[in-house]
Amino acid sequence: MKISNVYIGGWFQRTMLQLSEIYDFLRETKTQLKLSEKKLEEFRKNLGIGKIDYNVSGEEYVSFTTNEDIRVKIFEDGLIVLNNDKVQEDTLFADMEKVKDYYENKLSPAFSYLFSLGAPVPKELANIETVYPYFIVCDNAKNEEIYDLLSRTEKQKYFEFDNSNYNVIRGDKYYFINNKKQSNKNIERYIEEQIFIREFKGQLHRYLNIHRIIWEKIDKVKENANVKGKDIIKFTTKLEGYAKTINLIDGRIKQMSAYISTREKIAKSDKELSEFLAISGYRYETLKDTLDYIKCLWDMTKNYVSSAQKLFDGIKQDITSSSIDSLAIVTSMSAGASIISLFTEEAPTFSVFGVVYFLILAFVGWSATKILSTISKNRKYEISDIEYDKNIK
C-alpha cells in the first residue's frame, strides 16, 4: 500500500488584510506594527521557509514549502492546511507527528506573536486543546489495508462513502482517503472543505459549552438569597469579568456568518467537488442553522449577565446610601457634643480634663463609625430575581 500524503489543518477567523500581513512577514519579515524585529526574525527563521507563492483559487491564499518537506497553505478566511508528501507506511505516525509539531511549535507561535496586538482571545478559547483531523491519503489501496490502518488508530469508523474517484473511511479524528483516479489537487480541495466544516462546527460547539459554563457561574453568584455588603464588590468584579468574556466571544460569533456563506458559494461552484457535495453539501445549511441558534443563545447570555449586573449595582447603591446615612449620624453626634460643650463651659481652657474629654469624644465618634461600618458590611441584602425551570432546554 502506498501512502501519498498526510494532512492536518485548522481555522480561525481572518481576512485578506491579515493574509497580506502574513505574506509580508513570510516574505520580508516586515510588519507595520510595533513588534520586536528581533523576535520576528527568530520566528521566521524557525519556520525554515523555502519557496513562497501568492495565489487565487476562489479565495486568495499564500503557500510555502519548508526545509522539513512540509507544505503550508494559508487562506484569506483563516483556513490553514499543512501536508507532507514524503510519507512512508512504516514511518506514518512519526511523519504525522512532524507535521503536527511544525504547526503547534513553529507556525502557531509565529502567528500568535504577529497578531498579538488588538482584541485578545478569551482565555476560555485560548486554553482549549486542539484535536486535529488527520487526513491520510492512499493510492489504490485495498479495503482490508485501509481497515488495518483504522484499527491501528481508532477502534470504530464513523462513516464511509465510496464513489468512482475515491472512497473515504472516517474515524473520530482520522480520515482515510483511498484515491482511485482523482487528481491530488481535487483530493486536496475535498480535504480543505472538510477541515473548514469540522473547525467551524468545533468552534460553535465550544461556544455552546462556554455559554453553559458562564451561565452556571452567573447562577452561582446569584444563588445567594442574601449577600453580605462586604461581598458585593467581589461579586460585581466577577460579573464584570464574565461580561468582558461574553462581549469578546460575541464579536467572534458575529464574524462567522460571512465565512460560511463564502465557503459554500465557492464549493458549490467547483465542479470537482460535486460528488463530495452530493453527500455533505447539506452541512453548510445545518452549520448556518446552528450558527443562528448559537447567536440567539449568546444574546440570552449577554442579557442574563446584564440583568445580574443591574441587580448588584442596585445593591451597591443601597450600601452607598446606608453609608451616607451612617456618616450623617456620626457627624450629628459630634456636632451635638460640641454644642453641649459650649453651654457647659464658660471659656475653652487647656487642661488635662479637656484633653481627656476630647479623646473620649474622638473615641466615641470613631467607635460609632466602626460599628455602623461593620453593620453595613455584614448586613444581608436580599437578591430578588425570577427563578426558572432549568430542566427544559
Phi, psi and omega in degrees: 000132179257123173262118187266337187196152168230143182229147163221168179186178179200172179214132172216137189307123173222177177224179177297337178294312178294327179297320177296321178294320177297317181297316178298319180294314182293324186277315188229010185052043185248143174208152178269000182266160180275077177243157182294120178298323180297315180294318179300318179295320179295316179297316182294317179300321181294337180285339178059048188287138173256246181279138179241136177228150174241118187227172175229127174213083190079300173243157174286146177207155175251136176230148176207157177256163180232168179284002177254017180064029178252137177248137185237134174237131181234116183267160184294337179273002176103355178291132178236128180232129178241143177213161178225116181261010174256072188239143175236149182298319183285346177243021187304310186290326175293322178294320177294319180296326179295318179294316179298317180298320179297317181296311187283321190255354179235304184289309183299315177299323180296314181288327177299319179288320180300326181248034184281347179266157179098197183301130182284161172274126179305141183298334178296334177266322184295331185267006181277130178284130181277133174251107186282147163278127176261128179248120181247117184258124177246157179250116175048048179277157175279153182302320181294330177291320178295316180293331175294318176299318179299318181294335179278347182244313183220157188273340182215158176262150178267315174201167179214137170221153188224140172216185186289338184263325180197159171232153186233130172241122185244132170265215178282302180240012177237131173246125177252117183249118179260108183275119180268306180209022179270153178286154178299327180297316181288325174298318180295323178297318177300315181296318179302315180293323179295318179297315181299312183297316181295316180292321178299312178297319180298319178296316180299321179294322177296319179296323176298315181292323178294321175304314181298317182295312182293320179301316179295324178294319177295318177302320182295325177292320186273352186287345178285110182298327178230130183243133176289145182303323182291344181267354184298315182299319180298317181289320180293326177296318177299316181295323176297320177296317178297318181297321179296314178299316180299317181294320179296315181290325177302321177296320178296318181296318181295337179286341194282338183301314183296324185293315183293323180293318180295315179299317180297316181297316181293317182296317183286345176268356181265108183297330182289344179262009186300320180292322177295316182291332177299334181260318189243004183300328181297340186294334175297319180293317181293327176293321176297316179297317179295321178298316178298321178297314180295323177301313179297319179296321181288327174298319176299319180295319177298315180295325182292315179291327178295317179295322178295320179296318179296322179299313182284330175297323177296320178294321178300321179295322177297319179296317179299317180297318178296322179295320179295318178297319179296318179297323179295323179296314180298317179298319179296320178298316181295319181294320180297318180296321179295319180294319179299319181296330179292326182273344184260351179232141180289315180208143180294124177233150179275120180208169178297319179299321180295319180295316179298318180298318180295317181295320178297318180296318179294321180294319178298318179295315180297317181296319180297317179297317181296317181296315181294324178294318179296319178299318181295317181293323185264357176294137180264131180252129183282132176264116181254116181211159180283135177263141182240152175279115185270003179283345179254122181247000000 
